[in-house]
Amino acid sequence: MTARHGLLHAVRGVSFSVAEGEVVALIGANGAGKTTLLRTLAGAHPLAGGSVEYGGEDLAGVPAHERVRRGIALVPEGRKLFPELTVEENLLVAGHRARPGRWNLDSVLDAFPALRPLRNRPAARLSGGQQQATAIARALMTNPKLLLIDEVSLGLSPKAVEEVYANLAVLRDSAATIVLVEQDLNRALAFAGRVVCLLEGRVVLDTPTAGVTRDEVVTAYFGFTGAGPA
């Protein structure tokens, strides 16, 4: 698949697959094309070439809202919650036309127990970690088959990151299919079963995390051998 921003090729001939129940970490430096790739998969950014196949069907021309109905949910960078609505209202908006499945308000709050006492608090009054948990919980309310999460830990405190990943571990252990963008290489390698690295819009590494070394990942991340990000 190929995606552009004007004349700029943000994603260049990217090709990879995700198996049901797999957790894939999508990594790469700023500007590598990670967010554009997720948005293109979700239908929020136009496809400039190639195809996006999902469940044996080509999603070319399928709008974002229809992809949600088919089971693709995106947790966008910046969370994009409705700030004036409460946690519960943000969840219910997403669940209004949800696919049939295990996730509803009660089961989502069971998976994200820290949100239950906050259910009547406006999203604008949540901490960064609480907002991220709410954004992930909101996506779950659609009963997705594929969950796309952009910049999981960006801007969060270490404690908030731990809490968010504890919630994600519940989803991983329930055999959810997840593609997540994560800047923290150690966190990405520890959490996901597979890592895909983008460099200037191209896939330069696609490998199981078991057995891959940090040096190999750093080489792909920067395009040369050197010190990784702090």
ABEGO torsion letter per residue (X at the ends): XBBBBEABBABBGBBBBBBBGBBBBBBEBBGAGAAAAAAAAAGABBBABEBBBBGGBBABGBBAAAAAAAGBBBBBBGGGBBAABBAAAAAAAAAAABBBEABBAAAAAAABAAAAAAAABBAAABBAAAAAAAAAAAAAAAGBABBBBBGAABGBBAAAAAAAAAAAAAAAAAGBBBBBBBABAAAAAAABABBBBBBGGBBABBBBABGBBAAAAAAAAAGBBBBBBX
